[in-house]
Amino acid sequence: MSMLAVEQLTGGYGAVRVLHGLDFTVDEGEVVVILGANGAGKTTTLRALSGLVDARGRIGFEQHDIRGRRPEQIAAAGIAHVPQGRGTITDITVDENLRLGAYTRRDREIPDDLERWYGVFPRLAQRRRQLAGSMSGGEQQMLAIARALMARPKLVLLDEPSLGLAPIVTQELFQTLGELNREQGISMLVVEQNASLALAIARRGYVLETGSIVVSGSATELAGNDDVRKAYLGI
């Protein structure tokens, strides 16, 4: 049984329909990637899952249809969204950003989780008292991911995590994402244009064009698909 099962998803902005009947799944403990050019509908897909845009169809999460729920209800159900552009609050500290990620929690394990994610992201530990806006883009992206993880989500949605980052920082970030999946079992749905790095950590993937899925398969199959290789891998 899939953790996330999306059926005939349509969505957009006002009268403009961007998504046209998407069907895809994410299993527990799995990394799934959505590839596509700018304007293909990747960001809109994640926003539809998070309740941020009008959507139709079925969004099944742990066997419950969450379509139509408010964003805070979807977050409380266990879906964390790391938006494009990171979304860190720049005028508060790293530590305050992370604690904000746990604002819905009422347990006493928040300090333990803070130390846990500081261990995974040691640069954040070094900068815990520093204002988030004074850090580099890569560090802010790590902070955005760690803040999402502070909510103890069951599924993390990542929108273009490599956007605006230097190649070496992007490689480090995707290495960390792969380790989080392998070692912590965190499920992820990753929207990304850097196909080679995304497919390297993913189990399966989908290719989106003008709001429709045109290719799907295992990460190995997509990496070996001639059309995908030419369009997204530069081969």
mmCIF file of the C-alpha atoms, coordinates in Angstrom:
data_MODEL
# 
_entry.id   MODEL 
# 
loop_
_atom_site.group_PDB 
_atom_site.id 
_atom_site.type_symbol 
_atom_site.label_atom_id 
_atom_site.label_alt_id 
_atom_site.label_comp_id 
_atom_site.label_asym_id 
_atom_site.label_entity_id 
_atom_site.label_seq_id 
_atom_site.pdbx_PDB_ins_code 
_atom_site.Cartn_x 
_atom_site.Cartn_y 
_atom_site.Cartn_z 
_atom_site.occupancy 
_atom_site.B_iso_or_equiv 
_atom_site.pdbx_formal_charge 
_atom_site.auth_seq_id 
_atom_site.auth_comp_id 
_atom_site.auth_asym_id 
_atom_site.auth_atom_id 
_atom_site.pdbx_PDB_model_num 
ATOM 1   C CA . MET A 1 1   ? 0.000  0.000  0.000   1.00 0.00 ? 1   MET A CA 1 
ATOM 2   C CA . SER A 1 2   ? 1.426  3.359  -1.062  1.00 0.00 ? 2   SER A CA 1 
ATOM 3   C CA . MET A 1 3   ? 1.929  6.105  1.505   1.00 0.00 ? 3   MET A CA 1 
ATOM 4   C CA . LEU A 1 4   ? 0.876  8.686  -1.101  1.00 0.00 ? 4   LEU A CA 1 
ATOM 5   C CA . ALA A 1 5   ? -1.463 7.748  -3.958  1.00 0.00 ? 5   ALA A CA 1 
ATOM 6   C CA . VAL A 1 6   ? -2.491 10.548 -6.301  1.00 0.00 ? 6   VAL A CA 1 
ATOM 7   C CA . GLU A 1 7   ? -5.238 9.895  -8.819  1.00 0.00 ? 7   GLU A CA 1 
ATOM 8   C CA . GLN A 1 8   ? -6.417 12.140 -11.647 1.00 0.00 ? 8   GLN A CA 1 
ATOM 9   C CA . LEU A 1 9   ? -4.983 15.255 -10.031 1.00 0.00 ? 9   LEU A CA 1 
ATOM 10  C CA . THR A 1 10  ? -5.855 18.510 -11.734 1.00 0.00 ? 10  THR A CA 1 
ATOM 11  C CA . GLY A 1 11  ? -5.050 21.918 -10.391 1.00 0.00 ? 11  GLY A CA 1 
ATOM 12  C CA . GLY A 1 12  ? -4.023 25.455 -11.146 1.00 0.00 ? 12  GLY A CA 1 
ATOM 13  C CA . TYR A 1 13  ? -4.599 29.088 -10.428 1.00 0.00 ? 13  TYR A CA 1 
ATOM 14  C CA . GLY A 1 14  ? -8.105 30.456 -10.884 1.00 0.00 ? 14  GLY A CA 1 
ATOM 15  C CA . ALA A 1 15  ? -9.408 29.517 -14.307 1.00 0.00 ? 15  ALA A CA 1 
ATOM 16  C CA . VAL A 1 16  ? -5.956 28.430 -15.501 1.00 0.00 ? 16  VAL A CA 1 
ATOM 17  C CA . ARG A 1 17  ? -5.512 24.662 -15.275 1.00 0.00 ? 17  ARG A CA 1 
ATOM 18  C CA . VAL A 1 18  ? -1.849 23.671 -14.964 1.00 0.00 ? 18  VAL A CA 1 
ATOM 19  C CA . LEU A 1 19  ? -2.147 19.965 -14.076 1.00 0.00 ? 19  LEU A CA 1 
ATOM 20  C CA . HIS A 1 20  ? -4.082 17.539 -16.238 1.00 0.00 ? 20  HIS A CA 1 
ATOM 21  C CA . GLY A 1 21  ? -4.978 14.249 -14.577 1.00 0.00 ? 21  GLY A CA 1 
ATOM 22  C CA . LEU A 1 22  ? -1.785 13.158 -12.815 1.00 0.00 ? 22  LEU A CA 1 
ATOM 23  C CA . ASP A 1 23  ? -1.471 9.661  -11.344 1.00 0.00 ? 23  ASP A CA 1 
ATOM 24  C CA . PHE A 1 24  ? 1.561  8.823  -9.209  1.00 0.00 ? 24  PHE A CA 1 
ATOM 25  C CA . THR A 1 25  ? 2.540  7.173  -5.937  1.00 0.00 ? 25  THR A CA 1 
ATOM 26  C CA . VAL A 1 26  ? 5.183  7.332  -3.223  1.00 0.00 ? 26  VAL A CA 1 
ATOM 27  C CA . ASP A 1 27  ? 5.771  4.278  -1.037  1.00 0.00 ? 27  ASP A CA 1 
ATOM 28  C CA . GLU A 1 28  ? 6.929  4.365  2.555   1.00 0.00 ? 28  GLU A CA 1 
ATOM 29  C CA . GLY A 1 29  ? 10.691 4.839  2.794   1.00 0.00 ? 29  GLY A CA 1 
ATOM 30  C CA . GLU A 1 30  ? 10.980 5.719  -0.880  1.00 0.00 ? 30  GLU A CA 1 
ATOM 31  C CA . VAL A 1 31  ? 12.483 8.654  -2.758  1.00 0.00 ? 31  VAL A CA 1 
ATOM 32  C CA . VAL A 1 32  ? 10.517 9.574  -5.872  1.00 0.00 ? 32  VAL A CA 1 
ATOM 33  C CA . VAL A 1 33  ? 11.607 12.338 -8.241  1.00 0.00 ? 33  VAL A CA 1 
ATOM 34  C CA . ILE A 1 34  ? 9.522  14.472 -10.594 1.00 0.00 ? 34  ILE A CA 1 
ATOM 35  C CA . LEU A 1 35  ? 11.539 15.822 -13.513 1.00 0.00 ? 35  LEU A CA 1 
ATOM 36  C CA . GLY A 1 36  ? 10.527 18.467 -16.006 1.00 0.00 ? 36  GLY A CA 1 
ATOM 37  C CA . ALA A 1 37  ? 11.450 21.733 -17.639 1.00 0.00 ? 37  ALA A CA 1 
ATOM 38  C CA . ASN A 1 38  ? 10.455 25.129 -16.289 1.00 0.00 ? 38  ASN A CA 1 
ATOM 39  C CA . GLY A 1 39  ? 6.709  25.584 -16.584 1.00 0.00 ? 39  GLY A CA 1 
ATOM 40  C CA . ALA A 1 40  ? 5.955  21.858 -16.684 1.00 0.00 ? 40  ALA A CA 1 
ATOM 41  C CA . GLY A 1 41  ? 3.857  22.029 -13.509 1.00 0.00 ? 41  GLY A CA 1 
ATOM 42  C CA . LYS A 1 42  ? 6.299  20.580 -10.983 1.00 0.00 ? 42  LYS A CA 1 
ATOM 43  C CA . THR A 1 43  ? 5.920  23.295 -8.363  1.00 0.00 ? 43  THR A CA 1 
ATOM 44  C CA . THR A 1 44  ? 2.151  23.378 -8.858  1.00 0.00 ? 44  THR A CA 1 
ATOM 45  C CA . THR A 1 45  ? 2.056  19.623 -8.185  1.00 0.00 ? 45  THR A CA 1 
ATOM 46  C CA . LEU A 1 46  ? 3.690  20.036 -4.782  1.00 0.00 ? 46  LEU A CA 1 
ATOM 47  C CA . ARG A 1 47  ? 1.552  23.065 -3.980  1.00 0.00 ? 47  ARG A CA 1 
ATOM 48  C CA . ALA A 1 48  ? -1.563 21.036 -4.802  1.00 0.00 ? 48  ALA A CA 1 
ATOM 49  C CA . LEU A 1 49  ? -0.431 18.267 -2.444  1.00 0.00 ? 49  LEU A CA 1 
ATOM 50  C CA . SER A 1 50  ? 0.105  20.845 0.305   1.00 0.00 ? 50  SER A CA 1 
ATOM 51  C CA . GLY A 1 51  ? -3.288 22.489 -0.134  1.00 0.00 ? 51  GLY A CA 1 
ATOM 52  C CA . LEU A 1 52  ? -1.812 25.726 -1.466  1.00 0.00 ? 52  LEU A CA 1 
ATOM 53  C CA . VAL A 1 53  ? -3.627 25.712 -4.827  1.00 0.00 ? 53  VAL A CA 1 
ATOM 54  C CA . ASP A 1 54  ? -7.061 24.623 -5.937  1.00 0.00 ? 54  ASP A CA 1 
ATOM 55  C CA . ALA A 1 55  ? -7.025 20.938 -6.872  1.00 0.00 ? 55  ALA A CA 1 
ATOM 56  C CA . ARG A 1 56  ? -9.366 18.200 -8.030  1.00 0.00 ? 56  ARG A CA 1 
ATOM 57  C CA . GLY A 1 57  ? -8.956 14.432 -8.035  1.00 0.00 ? 57  GLY A CA 1 
ATOM 58  C CA . ARG A 1 58  ? -7.822 12.262 -5.148  1.00 0.00 ? 58  ARG A CA 1 
ATOM 59  C CA . ILE A 1 59  ? -4.799 12.813 -2.927  1.00 0.00 ? 59  ILE A CA 1 
ATOM 60  C CA . GLY A 1 60  ? -4.617 9.702  -0.806  1.00 0.00 ? 60  GLY A CA 1 
ATOM 61  C CA . PHE A 1 61  ? -2.227 9.915  2.138   1.00 0.00 ? 61  PHE A CA 1 
ATOM 62  C CA . GLU A 1 62  ? -2.087 6.871  4.382   1.00 0.00 ? 62  GLU A CA 1 
ATOM 63  C CA . GLN A 1 63  ? -5.442 5.779  2.900   1.00 0.00 ? 63  GLN A CA 1 
ATOM 64  C CA . HIS A 1 64  ? -7.191 9.084  3.677   1.00 0.00 ? 64  HIS A CA 1 
ATOM 65  C CA . ASP A 1 65  ? -8.186 11.564 0.995   1.00 0.00 ? 65  ASP A CA 1 
ATOM 66  C CA . ILE A 1 66  ? -6.591 14.852 2.068   1.00 0.00 ? 66  ILE A CA 1 
ATOM 67  C CA . ARG A 1 67  ? -7.631 16.890 -0.954  1.00 0.00 ? 67  ARG A CA 1 
ATOM 68  C CA . GLY A 1 68  ? -9.451 19.992 0.180   1.00 0.00 ? 68  GLY A CA 1 
ATOM 69  C CA . ARG A 1 69  ? -7.843 20.115 3.607   1.00 0.00 ? 69  ARG A CA 1 
ATOM 70  C CA . ARG A 1 70  ? -6.172 23.307 4.741   1.00 0.00 ? 70  ARG A CA 1 
ATOM 71  C CA . PRO A 1 71  ? -2.344 23.492 4.552   1.00 0.00 ? 71  PRO A CA 1 
ATOM 72  C CA . GLU A 1 72  ? -1.972 23.351 8.346   1.00 0.00 ? 72  GLU A CA 1 
ATOM 73  C CA . GLN A 1 73  ? -4.142 20.209 8.461   1.00 0.00 ? 73  GLN A CA 1 
ATOM 74  C CA . ILE A 1 74  ? -2.031 18.558 5.771   1.00 0.00 ? 74  ILE A CA 1 
ATOM 75  C CA . ALA A 1 75  ? 1.136  19.457 7.670   1.00 0.00 ? 75  ALA A CA 1 
ATOM 76  C CA . ALA A 1 76  ? -0.355 18.026 10.856  1.00 0.00 ? 76  ALA A CA 1 
ATOM 77  C CA . ALA A 1 77  ? -1.160 14.802 8.973   1.00 0.00 ? 77  ALA A CA 1 
ATOM 78  C CA . GLY A 1 78  ? 2.560  14.333 8.341   1.00 0.00 ? 78  GLY A CA 1 
ATOM 79  C CA . ILE A 1 79  ? 3.509  16.081 5.086   1.00 0.00 ? 79  ILE A CA 1 
ATOM 80  C CA . ALA A 1 80  ? 6.271  18.700 5.235   1.00 0.00 ? 80  ALA A CA 1 
ATOM 81  C CA . HIS A 1 81  ? 6.875  21.029 2.286   1.00 0.00 ? 81  HIS A CA 1 
ATOM 82  C CA . VAL A 1 82  ? 10.258 22.658 1.622   1.00 0.00 ? 82  VAL A CA 1 
ATOM 83  C CA . PRO A 1 83  ? 9.305  25.279 -0.973  1.00 0.00 ? 83  PRO A CA 1 
ATOM 84  C CA . GLN A 1 84  ? 11.322 26.625 -3.853  1.00 0.00 ? 84  GLN A CA 1 
ATOM 85  C CA . GLY A 1 85  ? 13.461 29.500 -2.602  1.00 0.00 ? 85  GLY A CA 1 
ATOM 86  C CA . ARG A 1 86  ? 13.932 27.826 0.817   1.00 0.00 ? 86  ARG A CA 1 
ATOM 87  C CA . GLY A 1 87  ? 11.500 29.956 2.829   1.00 0.00 ? 87  GLY A CA 1 
ATOM 88  C CA . THR A 1 88  ? 13.726 30.391 5.858   1.00 0.00 ? 88  THR A CA 1 
ATOM 89  C CA . ILE A 1 89  ? 12.861 33.291 8.155   1.00 0.00 ? 89  ILE A CA 1 
ATOM 90  C CA . THR A 1 90  ? 15.925 35.409 7.676   1.00 0.00 ? 90  THR A CA 1 
ATOM 91  C CA . ASP A 1 91  ? 15.692 37.752 10.664  1.00 0.00 ? 91  ASP A CA 1 
ATOM 92  C CA . ILE A 1 92  ? 15.676 35.081 13.366  1.00 0.00 ? 92  ILE A CA 1 
ATOM 93  C CA . THR A 1 93  ? 18.414 32.649 14.333  1.00 0.00 ? 93  THR A CA 1 
ATOM 94  C CA . VAL A 1 94  ? 19.058 29.155 13.063  1.00 0.00 ? 94  VAL A CA 1 
ATOM 95  C CA . ASP A 1 95  ? 17.940 27.721 16.392  1.00 0.00 ? 95  ASP A CA 1 
ATOM 96  C CA . GLU A 1 96  ? 14.722 29.756 16.347  1.00 0.00 ? 96  GLU A CA 1 
ATOM 97  C CA . ASN A 1 97  ? 13.978 28.589 12.797  1.00 0.00 ? 97  ASN A CA 1 
ATOM 98  C CA . LEU A 1 98  ? 14.361 24.972 13.857  1.00 0.00 ? 98  LEU A CA 1 
ATOM 99  C CA . ARG A 1 99  ? 12.177 25.393 16.922  1.00 0.00 ? 99  ARG A CA 1 
ATOM 100 C CA . LEU A 1 100 ? 9.558  27.017 14.709  1.00 0.00 ? 100 LEU A CA 1 
ATOM 101 C CA . GLY A 1 101 ? 9.484  23.814 12.668  1.00 0.00 ? 101 GLY A CA 1 
ATOM 102 C CA . ALA A 1 102 ? 8.267  21.981 15.771  1.00 0.00 ? 102 ALA A CA 1 
ATOM 103 C CA . TYR A 1 103 ? 5.559  24.477 16.709  1.00 0.00 ? 103 TYR A CA 1 
ATOM 104 C CA . THR A 1 104 ? 2.720  21.938 16.341  1.00 0.00 ? 104 THR A CA 1 
ATOM 105 C CA . ARG A 1 105 ? 4.401  19.397 18.600  1.00 0.00 ? 105 ARG A CA 1 
ATOM 106 C CA . ARG A 1 106 ? 3.486  18.999 22.269  1.00 0.00 ? 106 ARG A CA 1 
ATOM 107 C CA . ASP A 1 107 ? 5.992  16.313 23.272  1.00 0.00 ? 107 ASP A CA 1 
ATOM 108 C CA . ARG A 1 108 ? 9.129  16.783 25.339  1.00 0.00 ? 108 ARG A CA 1 
ATOM 109 C CA . GLU A 1 109 ? 11.585 15.447 22.770  1.00 0.00 ? 109 GLU A CA 1 
ATOM 110 C CA . ILE A 1 110 ? 12.132 18.668 20.816  1.00 0.00 ? 110 ILE A CA 1 
ATOM 111 C CA . PRO A 1 111 ? 15.566 19.329 22.427  1.00 0.00 ? 111 PRO A CA 1 
ATOM 112 C CA . ASP A 1 112 ? 16.638 15.779 21.480  1.00 0.00 ? 112 ASP A CA 1 
ATOM 113 C CA . ASP A 1 113 ? 15.539 16.332 17.880  1.00 0.00 ? 113 ASP A CA 1 
ATOM 114 C CA . LEU A 1 114 ? 17.400 19.638 17.755  1.00 0.00 ? 114 LEU A CA 1 
ATOM 115 C CA . GLU A 1 115 ? 20.620 17.868 18.660  1.00 0.00 ? 115 GLU A CA 1 
ATOM 116 C CA . ARG A 1 116 ? 19.808 15.047 16.254  1.00 0.00 ? 116 ARG A CA 1 
ATOM 117 C CA . TRP A 1 117 ? 19.532 17.386 13.258  1.00 0.00 ? 117 TRP A CA 1 
ATOM 118 C CA . TYR A 1 118 ? 22.485 19.462 14.378  1.00 0.00 ? 118 TYR A CA 1 
ATOM 119 C CA . GLY A 1 119 ? 24.402 16.203 14.182  1.00 0.00 ? 119 GLY A CA 1 
ATOM 120 C CA . VAL A 1 120 ? 23.203 15.581 10.635  1.00 0.00 ? 120 VAL A CA 1 
ATOM 121 C CA . PHE A 1 121 ? 23.856 19.194 9.603   1.00 0.00 ? 121 PHE A CA 1 
ATOM 122 C CA . PRO A 1 122 ? 26.975 20.165 11.600  1.00 0.00 ? 122 PRO A CA 1 
ATOM 123 C CA . ARG A 1 123 ? 27.279 23.550 9.885   1.00 0.00 ? 123 ARG A CA 1 
ATOM 124 C CA . LEU A 1 124 ? 23.929 24.500 11.366  1.00 0.00 ? 124 LEU A CA 1 
ATOM 125 C CA . ALA A 1 125 ? 25.234 23.564 14.800  1.00 0.00 ? 125 ALA A CA 1 
ATOM 126 C CA . GLN A 1 126 ? 28.161 25.925 14.292  1.00 0.00 ? 126 GLN A CA 1 
ATOM 127 C CA . ARG A 1 127 ? 25.749 28.723 13.366  1.00 0.00 ? 127 ARG A CA 1 
ATOM 128 C CA . ARG A 1 128 ? 22.868 28.038 15.750  1.00 0.00 ? 128 ARG A CA 1 
ATOM 129 C CA . ARG A 1 129 ? 22.961 31.575 17.203  1.00 0.00 ? 129 ARG A CA 1 
ATOM 130 C CA . GLN A 1 130 ? 23.492 33.226 13.814  1.00 0.00 ? 130 GLN A CA 1 
ATOM 131 C CA . LEU A 1 131 ? 20.716 35.002 11.899  1.00 0.00 ? 131 LEU A CA 1 
ATOM 132 C CA . ALA A 1 132 ? 19.500 32.720 9.111   1.00 0.00 ? 132 ALA A CA 1 
ATOM 133 C CA . GLY A 1 133 ? 19.683 35.505 6.536   1.00 0.00 ? 133 GLY A CA 1 
ATOM 134 C CA . SER A 1 134 ? 23.421 35.905 7.080   1.00 0.00 ? 134 SER A CA 1 
ATOM 135 C CA . MET A 1 135 ? 24.189 32.346 5.941   1.00 0.00 ? 135 MET A CA 1 
ATOM 136 C CA . SER A 1 136 ? 25.027 31.105 2.448   1.00 0.00 ? 136 SER A CA 1 
ATOM 137 C CA . GLY A 1 137 ? 22.371 29.750 0.117   1.00 0.00 ? 137 GLY A CA 1 
ATOM 138 C CA . GLY A 1 138 ? 23.463 26.181 0.717   1.00 0.00 ? 138 GLY A CA 1 
ATOM 139 C CA . GLU A 1 139 ? 23.335 26.608 4.470   1.00 0.00 ? 139 GLU A CA 1 
ATOM 140 C CA . GLN A 1 140 ? 19.877 28.146 4.238   1.00 0.00 ? 140 GLN A CA 1 
ATOM 141 C CA . GLN A 1 141 ? 18.693 25.187 2.162   1.00 0.00 ? 141 GLN A CA 1 
ATOM 142 C CA . MET A 1 142 ? 20.007 22.795 4.789   1.00 0.00 ? 142 MET A CA 1 
ATOM 143 C CA . LEU A 1 143 ? 18.204 24.855 7.435   1.00 0.00 ? 143 LEU A CA 1 
ATOM 144 C CA . ALA A 1 144 ? 14.934 24.689 5.481   1.00 0.00 ? 144 ALA A CA 1 
ATOM 145 C CA . ILE A 1 145 ? 15.200 20.895 5.280   1.00 0.00 ? 145 ILE A CA 1 
ATOM 146 C CA . ALA A 1 146 ? 16.145 20.510 8.947   1.00 0.00 ? 146 ALA A CA 1 
ATOM 147 C CA . ARG A 1 147 ? 13.273 22.798 9.958   1.00 0.00 ? 147 ARG A CA 1 
ATOM 148 C CA . ALA A 1 148 ? 10.848 20.605 8.005   1.00 0.00 ? 148 ALA A CA 1 
ATOM 149 C CA . LEU A 1 149 ? 12.250 17.501 9.705   1.00 0.00 ? 149 LEU A CA 1 
ATOM 150 C CA . MET A 1 150 ? 11.665 19.045 13.138  1.00 0.00 ? 150 MET A CA 1 
ATOM 151 C CA . ALA A 1 151 ? 7.946  18.412 12.572  1.00 0.00 ? 151 ALA A CA 1 
ATOM 152 C CA . ARG A 1 152 ? 8.692  14.662 12.388  1.00 0.00 ? 152 ARG A CA 1 
ATOM 153 C CA . PRO A 1 153 ? 6.975  14.331 8.998   1.00 0.00 ? 153 PRO A CA 1 
ATOM 154 C CA . LYS A 1 154 ? 6.154  11.050 7.314   1.00 0.00 ? 154 LYS A CA 1 
ATOM 155 C CA . LEU A 1 155 ? 6.726  12.528 3.848   1.00 0.00 ? 155 LEU A CA 1 
ATOM 156 C CA . VAL A 1 156 ? 8.901  15.469 2.797   1.00 0.00 ? 156 VAL A CA 1 
ATOM 157 C CA . LEU A 1 157 ? 8.149  17.432 -0.389  1.00 0.00 ? 157 LEU A CA 1 
ATOM 158 C CA . LEU A 1 158 ? 11.256 19.154 -1.775  1.00 0.00 ? 158 LEU A CA 1 
ATOM 159 C CA . ASP A 1 159 ? 10.850 21.773 -4.498  1.00 0.00 ? 159 ASP A CA 1 
ATOM 160 C CA . GLU A 1 160 ? 14.040 22.369 -6.521  1.00 0.00 ? 160 GLU A CA 1 
ATOM 161 C CA . PRO A 1 161 ? 16.462 21.969 -3.584  1.00 0.00 ? 161 PRO A CA 1 
ATOM 162 C CA . SER A 1 162 ? 19.440 22.679 -5.872  1.00 0.00 ? 162 SER A CA 1 
ATOM 163 C CA . LEU A 1 163 ? 18.077 26.008 -7.149  1.00 0.00 ? 163 LEU A CA 1 
ATOM 164 C CA . GLY A 1 164 ? 20.715 28.736 -7.005  1.00 0.00 ? 164 GLY A CA 1 
ATOM 165 C CA . LEU A 1 165 ? 23.370 26.554 -5.380  1.00 0.00 ? 165 LEU A CA 1 
ATOM 166 C CA . ALA A 1 166 ? 26.929 26.025 -6.557  1.00 0.00 ? 166 ALA A CA 1 
ATOM 167 C CA . PRO A 1 167 ? 27.559 22.555 -8.078  1.00 0.00 ? 167 PRO A CA 1 
ATOM 168 C CA . ILE A 1 168 ? 29.731 21.357 -5.177  1.00 0.00 ? 168 ILE A CA 1 
ATOM 169 C CA . VAL A 1 169 ? 27.100 22.490 -2.652  1.00 0.00 ? 169 VAL A CA 1 
ATOM 170 C CA . THR A 1 170 ? 24.379 20.758 -4.666  1.00 0.00 ? 170 THR A CA 1 
ATOM 171 C CA . GLN A 1 171 ? 26.336 17.505 -4.627  1.00 0.00 ? 171 GLN A CA 1 
ATOM 172 C CA . GLU A 1 172 ? 26.785 17.740 -0.866  1.00 0.00 ? 172 GLU A CA 1 
ATOM 173 C CA . LEU A 1 173 ? 23.082 18.469 -0.382  1.00 0.00 ? 173 LEU A CA 1 
ATOM 174 C CA . PHE A 1 174 ? 21.943 15.486 -2.435  1.00 0.00 ? 174 PHE A CA 1 
ATOM 175 C CA . GLN A 1 175 ? 24.426 13.245 -0.661  1.00 0.00 ? 175 GLN A CA 1 
ATOM 176 C CA . THR A 1 176 ? 22.811 14.309 2.624   1.00 0.00 ? 176 THR A CA 1 
ATOM 177 C CA . LEU A 1 177 ? 19.310 13.686 1.253   1.00 0.00 ? 177 LEU A CA 1 
ATOM 178 C CA . GLY A 1 178 ? 20.344 10.202 0.165   1.00 0.00 ? 178 GLY A CA 1 
ATOM 179 C CA . GLU A 1 179 ? 21.762 9.474  3.602   1.00 0.00 ? 179 GLU A CA 1 
ATOM 180 C CA . LEU A 1 180 ? 18.583 10.713 5.290   1.00 0.00 ? 180 LEU A CA 1 
ATOM 181 C CA . ASN A 1 181 ? 16.576 8.287  3.203   1.00 0.00 ? 181 ASN A CA 1 
ATOM 182 C CA . ARG A 1 182 ? 18.892 5.300  3.633   1.00 0.00 ? 182 ARG A CA 1 
ATOM 183 C CA . GLU A 1 183 ? 19.732 5.750  7.305   1.00 0.00 ? 183 GLU A CA 1 
ATOM 184 C CA . GLN A 1 184 ? 16.557 7.357  8.666   1.00 0.00 ? 184 GLN A CA 1 
ATOM 185 C CA . GLY A 1 185 ? 13.990 5.897  6.254   1.00 0.00 ? 185 GLY A CA 1 
ATOM 186 C CA . ILE A 1 186 ? 12.542 9.326  5.418   1.00 0.00 ? 186 ILE A CA 1 
ATOM 187 C CA . SER A 1 187 ? 10.170 9.286  2.441   1.00 0.00 ? 187 SER A CA 1 
ATOM 188 C CA . MET A 1 188 ? 10.641 12.077 -0.093  1.00 0.00 ? 188 MET A CA 1 
ATOM 189 C CA . LEU A 1 189 ? 9.026  13.460 -3.213  1.00 0.00 ? 189 LEU A CA 1 
ATOM 190 C CA . VAL A 1 190 ? 11.646 15.597 -4.940  1.00 0.00 ? 190 VAL A CA 1 
ATOM 191 C CA . VAL A 1 191 ? 10.974 18.069 -7.751  1.00 0.00 ? 191 VAL A CA 1 
ATOM 192 C CA . GLU A 1 192 ? 14.262 18.801 -9.474  1.00 0.00 ? 192 GLU A CA 1 
ATOM 193 C CA . GLN A 1 193 ? 15.879 19.898 -12.735 1.00 0.00 ? 193 GLN A CA 1 
ATOM 194 C CA . ASN A 1 194 ? 19.265 18.376 -11.890 1.00 0.00 ? 194 ASN A CA 1 
ATOM 195 C CA . ALA A 1 195 ? 18.186 14.967 -13.124 1.00 0.00 ? 195 ALA A CA 1 
ATOM 196 C CA . SER A 1 196 ? 21.455 13.111 -12.637 1.00 0.00 ? 196 SER A CA 1 
ATOM 197 C CA . LEU A 1 197 ? 21.729 13.905 -8.925  1.00 0.00 ? 197 LEU A CA 1 
ATOM 198 C CA . ALA A 1 198 ? 18.019 13.391 -8.291  1.00 0.00 ? 198 ALA A CA 1 
ATOM 199 C CA . LEU A 1 199 ? 17.921 10.015 -10.042 1.00 0.00 ? 199 LEU A CA 1 
ATOM 200 C CA . ALA A 1 200 ? 21.024 8.918  -8.115  1.00 0.00 ? 200 ALA A CA 1 
ATOM 201 C CA . ILE A 1 201 ? 19.097 9.000  -4.810  1.00 0.00 ? 201 ILE A CA 1 
ATOM 202 C CA . ALA A 1 202 ? 15.632 8.075  -6.145  1.00 0.00 ? 202 ALA A CA 1 
ATOM 203 C CA . ARG A 1 203 ? 14.001 4.687  -6.542  1.00 0.00 ? 203 ARG A CA 1 
ATOM 204 C CA . ARG A 1 204 ? 11.450 5.811  -9.129  1.00 0.00 ? 204 ARG A CA 1 
ATOM 205 C CA . GLY A 1 205 ? 10.559 8.895  -11.103 1.00 0.00 ? 205 GLY A CA 1 
ATOM 206 C CA . TYR A 1 206 ? 8.109  10.665 -13.357 1.00 0.00 ? 206 TYR A CA 1 
ATOM 207 C CA . VAL A 1 207 ? 8.687  13.135 -16.191 1.00 0.00 ? 207 VAL A CA 1 
ATOM 208 C CA . LEU A 1 208 ? 6.207  15.989 -16.402 1.00 0.00 ? 208 LEU A CA 1 
ATOM 209 C CA . GLU A 1 209 ? 5.526  18.005 -19.560 1.00 0.00 ? 209 GLU A CA 1 
ATOM 210 C CA . THR A 1 210 ? 2.894  20.762 -19.747 1.00 0.00 ? 210 THR A CA 1 
ATOM 211 C CA . GLY A 1 211 ? 1.043  19.384 -16.754 1.00 0.00 ? 211 GLY A CA 1 
ATOM 212 C CA . SER A 1 212 ? 0.950  15.724 -17.833 1.00 0.00 ? 212 SER A CA 1 
ATOM 213 C CA . ILE A 1 213 ? 3.117  12.714 -16.997 1.00 0.00 ? 213 ILE A CA 1 
ATOM 214 C CA . VAL A 1 214 ? 4.778  11.540 -20.208 1.00 0.00 ? 214 VAL A CA 1 
ATOM 215 C CA . VAL A 1 215 ? 7.313  9.016  -18.861 1.00 0.00 ? 215 VAL A CA 1 
ATOM 216 C CA . SER A 1 216 ? 7.567  7.023  -15.646 1.00 0.00 ? 216 SER A CA 1 
ATOM 217 C CA . GLY A 1 217 ? 9.701  4.185  -14.374 1.00 0.00 ? 217 GLY A CA 1 
ATOM 218 C CA . SER A 1 218 ? 12.514 3.201  -12.055 1.00 0.00 ? 218 SER A CA 1 
ATOM 219 C CA . ALA A 1 219 ? 15.410 5.611  -11.635 1.00 0.00 ? 219 ALA A CA 1 
ATOM 220 C CA . THR A 1 220 ? 17.577 3.221  -13.644 1.00 0.00 ? 220 THR A CA 1 
ATOM 221 C CA . GLU A 1 221 ? 15.027 3.084  -16.465 1.00 0.00 ? 221 GLU A CA 1 
ATOM 222 C CA . LEU A 1 222 ? 14.712 6.859  -16.617 1.00 0.00 ? 222 LEU A CA 1 
ATOM 223 C CA . ALA A 1 223 ? 18.491 7.320  -16.579 1.00 0.00 ? 223 ALA A CA 1 
ATOM 224 C CA . GLY A 1 224 ? 18.707 4.952  -19.536 1.00 0.00 ? 224 GLY A CA 1 
ATOM 225 C CA . ASN A 1 225 ? 15.789 6.440  -21.492 1.00 0.00 ? 225 ASN A CA 1 
ATOM 226 C CA . ASP A 1 226 ? 17.120 8.197  -24.596 1.00 0.00 ? 226 ASP A CA 1 
ATOM 227 C CA . ASP A 1 227 ? 14.570 11.028 -24.454 1.00 0.00 ? 227 ASP A CA 1 
ATOM 228 C CA . VAL A 1 228 ? 15.252 11.645 -20.771 1.00 0.00 ? 228 VAL A CA 1 
ATOM 229 C CA . ARG A 1 229 ? 18.995 11.492 -21.337 1.00 0.00 ? 229 ARG A CA 1 
ATOM 230 C CA . LYS A 1 230 ? 18.840 14.055 -24.124 1.00 0.00 ? 230 LYS A CA 1 
ATOM 231 C CA . ALA A 1 231 ? 16.424 16.426 -22.391 1.00 0.00 ? 231 ALA A CA 1 
ATOM 232 C CA . TYR A 1 232 ? 17.608 16.271 -18.766 1.00 0.00 ? 232 TYR A CA 1 
ATOM 233 C CA . LEU A 1 233 ? 20.994 14.588 -18.576 1.00 0.00 ? 233 LEU A CA 1 
ATOM 234 C CA . GLY A 1 234 ? 22.725 16.490 -21.357 1.00 0.00 ? 234 GLY A CA 1 
ATOM 235 C CA . ILE A 1 235 ? 23.648 13.272 -23.178 1.00 0.00 ? 235 ILE A CA 1 
# 
